[in-house]
Amino acid sequence: PDPREGWVALDDGNGNKAPLTEVAMKALISAGLEASLDQNMWAANGPTSKLLKSGDWDETVFVSYDKQQPVPAPHARGTKGEMDVLVWSGTFSHKYYGCDLPAIRCEAIVNMSPKSLAALLVDSNRVKEYNKMSIGRDDILVLQDDEICVTKVVCGRSKPPMLSKILQLKTLLHMEELPGGSQNGYVVASRAVTHAEDAEGAADPKVVHSEMLMGLNIIRAVEGEPDRCVLINVNHLMSPMIPKFMANKLGLSSAVNFINDIRSLC
């Protein structure tokens, strides 16, 4: 382990939040929201650069959450432009674990209410609806689960095509309202965790463990259109199945696929 990093217990051993859980959640959300708005961190790909030059997204992309208000939709429902997916890649400036791996940011319109999309993303029983590679996600530990906040540890498993092994992600999943309340939207953050039982059990040779260093879905409400939202996805993943030289390319394509799979449910 890196001596500069610290570990925090999420539960007290009896299924309740540990004393530092709330602090850890606040720090996770704060770091994620800050990174999502850091324009110096992100480089747009070619098609995204062209879309940004049109000016259509000027009032929507990289708008501070401190404004505490819905954002305008850059394109009307039913127009060709509403199918745009903007994609960036970048790296975190810290020197901690995973800093050498690319992070991916994407942004797009989704014709679903912010509340419905947030509920979809935190519901482990519905993962297969938008992730065709998923073979299931289980809630291991639920610390809070209500309309305005969800905090739980989940274990997701997927079976990528042409691979004989199962990809497993054990993750802290946290959902809360954006600053200003649910009328502005929601944020769903995820971060890799270690389960105490993992250290004691023998590793399964058929399972490959990947780590979500930072997963973020920011669901922004759209002005005057309660059944639409702007989805911002930030992904920083470490997986032994992905060679470093392919991580950026695969990350960009996966981000677009994620958006389109979500859209297919609208």
C-alpha positions as CSV (number, residue, x, y, z in Angstrom):
1,P,0.0,0.0,0.0
2,D,1.0,3.6,-0.6
3,P,2.1,5.2,2.7
4,R,0.6,8.5,1.6
5,E,-2.9,7.0,1.4
6,G,-5.3,6.1,4.2
7,W,-8.0,3.5,4.6
8,V,-11.4,4.2,6.1
9,A,-13.9,1.6,7.5
10,L,-17.3,2.2,6.0
11,D,-19.3,0.2,8.6
12,D,-19.0,-0.6,12.3
13,G,-19.2,-4.3,11.9
14,N,-22.9,-4.4,12.7
15,G,-24.2,-3.1,9.4
16,N,-24.3,0.6,10.5
17,K,-22.3,3.5,9.2
18,A,-18.9,3.9,10.7
19,P,-18.0,7.3,12.3
20,L,-16.0,8.5,9.2
21,T,-18.4,7.3,6.6
22,E,-20.2,10.6,6.1
23,V,-16.9,12.4,5.8
24,A,-15.6,9.9,3.3
25,M,-18.8,10.3,1.2
26,K,-18.5,14.1,1.2
27,A,-14.9,13.9,0.1
28,L,-15.7,11.4,-2.6
29,I,-18.5,13.6,-4.1
30,S,-16.5,16.8,-3.7
31,A,-13.5,15.3,-5.5
32,G,-15.7,13.9,-8.3
33,L,-17.7,17.1,-8.9
34,E,-14.5,19.2,-8.9
35,A,-12.8,16.9,-11.5
36,S,-15.9,16.9,-13.7
37,L,-15.6,20.7,-14.1
38,D,-11.8,21.0,-14.4
39,Q,-11.4,22.0,-18.0
40,N,-7.6,21.9,-17.7
41,M,-7.9,18.2,-17.0
42,W,-9.9,17.2,-20.1
43,A,-9.0,17.1,-23.8
44,A,-11.9,16.7,-26.2
45,N,-11.7,14.2,-29.1
46,G,-12.0,15.4,-32.7
47,P,-15.8,15.1,-33.1
48,T,-16.4,16.6,-29.7
49,S,-14.2,19.6,-30.6
50,K,-16.3,20.3,-33.7
51,L,-19.6,20.1,-31.7
52,L,-18.2,22.5,-29.1
53,K,-17.2,25.0,-31.8
54,S,-20.8,25.2,-32.9
55,G,-21.7,27.0,-29.7
56,D,-24.8,24.8,-29.1
57,W,-23.4,23.4,-25.8
58,D,-21.9,26.7,-24.4
59,E,-24.6,27.1,-21.7
60,T,-24.6,23.4,-20.7
61,V,-21.0,22.1,-20.7
62,F,-18.8,22.8,-17.6
63,V,-21.5,24.9,-15.9
64,S,-20.8,25.2,-12.2
65,Y,-23.0,23.2,-9.8
66,D,-22.8,26.2,-7.4
67,K,-25.4,27.9,-9.6
68,Q,-27.9,25.4,-8.2
69,Q,-30.2,25.5,-11.1
70,P,-31.2,23.3,-14.1
71,V,-29.2,23.7,-17.3
72,P,-30.7,24.4,-20.8
73,A,-30.8,21.6,-23.3
74,P,-28.6,22.4,-26.3
75,H,-31.0,20.6,-28.6
76,A,-34.8,20.1,-28.8
77,R,-36.4,16.8,-28.4
78,G,-36.6,14.9,-31.7
79,T,-33.8,16.8,-33.4
80,K,-30.7,15.1,-34.7
81,G,-28.5,17.0,-32.3
82,E,-30.0,15.5,-29.2
83,M,-28.2,12.3,-30.1
84,D,-24.8,14.0,-29.7
85,V,-22.3,12.3,-27.2
86,L,-19.4,14.6,-26.2
87,V,-16.3,12.8,-25.0
88,W,-13.1,13.8,-23.4
89,S,-10.0,12.0,-22.0
90,G,-7.6,13.2,-19.3
91,T,-5.5,12.3,-16.3
92,F,-5.8,13.1,-12.6
93,S,-3.0,15.5,-11.4
94,H,-2.5,13.6,-8.2
95,K,0.4,11.2,-7.9
96,Y,-1.5,8.4,-6.1
97,Y,-2.6,4.9,-7.2
98,G,-3.8,4.8,-10.8
99,C,-2.6,8.3,-11.7
100,D,-0.9,6.9,-14.8
101,L,-4.2,5.6,-16.2
102,P,-6.5,7.7,-18.4
103,A,-9.8,9.0,-17.2
104,I,-12.8,9.4,-19.5
105,R,-15.5,12.1,-19.4
106,C,-18.7,12.1,-21.5
107,E,-21.8,14.3,-21.6
108,A,-25.1,13.8,-23.4
109,I,-28.8,14.4,-23.3
110,V,-31.0,11.6,-22.0
111,N,-34.8,11.7,-22.4
112,M,-35.5,10.5,-18.9
113,S,-36.2,12.4,-15.7
114,P,-33.3,12.9,-13.3
115,K,-35.1,11.0,-10.5
116,S,-35.8,8.0,-12.8
117,L,-32.2,7.8,-14.1
118,A,-30.8,8.0,-10.6
119,A,-33.1,5.2,-9.4
120,L,-32.1,3.1,-12.4
121,L,-28.4,3.5,-11.8
122,V,-28.6,2.5,-8.1
123,D,-30.9,-0.4,-8.5
124,S,-28.7,-3.5,-8.7
125,N,-31.6,-5.6,-10.1
126,R,-31.8,-3.4,-13.2
127,V,-28.1,-3.4,-14.3
128,K,-28.6,-5.9,-17.1
129,E,-31.1,-3.5,-18.7
130,Y,-28.3,-1.2,-19.8
131,N,-25.2,-3.4,-19.5
132,K,-25.4,-6.3,-21.9
133,M,-22.2,-7.8,-20.5
134,S,-23.5,-7.9,-16.9
135,I,-24.2,-11.3,-15.3
136,G,-25.5,-9.6,-12.1
137,R,-24.8,-7.1,-9.4
138,D,-25.5,-7.8,-5.7
139,D,-25.9,-5.5,-2.8
140,I,-23.4,-6.7,-0.1
141,L,-23.9,-4.0,2.5
142,V,-26.7,-1.4,2.5
143,L,-25.9,1.5,4.9
144,Q,-28.6,3.9,3.7
145,D,-31.4,3.6,1.1
146,D,-34.0,6.3,0.7
147,E,-35.2,8.8,-2.0
148,I,-32.5,11.4,-1.3
149,C,-29.5,9.2,-0.4
150,V,-28.2,5.7,-1.1
151,T,-25.0,4.4,0.3
152,K,-24.1,0.7,-0.2
153,V,-21.4,-1.7,-1.2
154,V,-22.1,-3.7,-4.3
155,C,-20.4,-6.5,-6.2
156,G,-20.8,-6.5,-10.0
157,R,-19.9,-9.3,-12.4
158,S,-19.6,-9.1,-16.1
159,K,-18.6,-11.5,-18.9
160,P,-16.8,-9.6,-21.7
161,P,-17.1,-11.3,-25.1
162,M,-14.3,-13.6,-26.2
163,L,-12.9,-13.9,-22.7
164,S,-13.1,-17.0,-20.5
165,K,-12.9,-15.1,-17.2
166,I,-15.4,-13.1,-15.3
167,L,-14.7,-9.5,-14.5
168,Q,-15.6,-8.5,-11.0
169,L,-15.9,-5.0,-9.4
170,K,-16.5,-4.6,-5.7
171,T,-17.6,-1.0,-5.3
172,L,-18.9,1.6,-2.9
173,L,-22.0,3.2,-4.5
174,H,-23.3,6.5,-3.2
175,M,-26.2,8.7,-4.5
176,E,-27.3,12.1,-3.3
177,E,-28.9,15.2,-4.6
178,L,-26.9,17.8,-6.4
179,P,-26.3,21.2,-4.5
180,G,-29.6,22.9,-4.2
181,G,-31.7,19.8,-4.1
182,S,-33.4,17.3,-6.3
183,Q,-34.8,20.0,-8.6
184,N,-31.2,20.4,-9.9
185,G,-30.5,16.7,-10.2
186,Y,-28.5,13.9,-8.6
187,V,-24.9,12.6,-8.4
188,V,-24.1,8.9,-8.2
189,A,-20.5,8.1,-7.3
190,S,-18.6,4.8,-7.1
191,R,-15.2,3.8,-5.7
192,A,-13.4,0.5,-5.3
193,V,-13.5,-1.0,-1.8
194,T,-11.9,-4.0,-0.2
195,H,-14.1,-6.4,1.8
196,A,-12.6,-7.8,5.0
197,E,-13.5,-11.4,3.9
198,D,-11.5,-11.0,0.6
199,A,-8.2,-11.1,2.5
200,E,-9.1,-14.4,4.1
201,G,-10.5,-16.3,1.1
202,A,-8.5,-17.9,-1.7
203,A,-8.5,-16.1,-5.1
204,D,-10.8,-17.7,-7.8
205,P,-8.6,-18.2,-10.9
206,K,-11.7,-17.7,-13.1
207,V,-12.3,-14.2,-11.7
208,V,-10.4,-11.0,-12.6
209,H,-10.7,-8.2,-10.1
210,S,-10.9,-4.7,-11.5
211,E,-11.0,-1.4,-9.6
212,M,-13.2,1.6,-10.1
213,L,-10.8,4.4,-9.0
214,M,-13.5,7.1,-9.7
215,G,-16.9,6.5,-11.2
216,L,-19.3,9.4,-11.4
217,N,-22.7,9.9,-13.0
218,I,-23.9,13.5,-12.7
219,I,-27.6,13.8,-13.6
220,R,-28.5,17.5,-14.3
221,A,-32.0,18.6,-14.6
222,V,-33.0,20.4,-17.8
223,E,-34.8,23.8,-17.8
224,G,-38.5,23.5,-18.3
225,E,-38.4,19.8,-19.3
226,P,-38.8,17.5,-16.2
227,D,-38.6,14.3,-18.3
228,R,-35.1,15.1,-19.7
229,C,-31.7,15.4,-18.2
230,V,-28.0,16.0,-19.1
231,L,-25.9,13.0,-18.0
232,I,-22.2,13.5,-17.3
233,N,-20.2,10.3,-16.8
234,V,-16.6,10.2,-15.5
235,N,-14.8,6.9,-15.4
236,H,-11.4,6.1,-14.1
237,L,-10.9,2.3,-14.2
238,M,-8.0,0.0,-13.5
239,S,-8.3,-3.5,-15.0
240,P,-5.6,-6.0,-15.6
241,M,-7.6,-7.1,-18.6
242,I,-7.0,-3.8,-20.4
243,P,-3.4,-3.0,-21.6
244,K,-2.4,0.6,-20.9
245,F,-1.8,1.4,-24.6
246,M,-5.5,0.5,-25.3
247,A,-7.1,2.0,-22.2
248,N,-7.8,5.4,-23.8
249,K,-9.4,4.0,-27.0
250,L,-11.4,1.4,-25.1
251,G,-12.5,4.0,-22.5
252,L,-13.8,6.4,-25.1
253,S,-15.8,3.8,-27.0
254,S,-17.2,2.3,-23.8
255,A,-18.4,5.8,-22.7
256,V,-20.3,6.3,-25.9
257,N,-21.8,2.8,-25.6
258,F,-22.9,3.4,-22.0
259,I,-24.8,6.6,-23.0
260,N,-26.5,4.9,-26.0
261,D,-27.5,1.8,-23.9
262,I,-29.1,4.2,-21.3
263,R,-30.9,6.0,-24.1
264,S,-32.3,2.7,-25.5
265,L,-34.4,2.5,-22.3
266,C,-36.1,5.9,-22.9
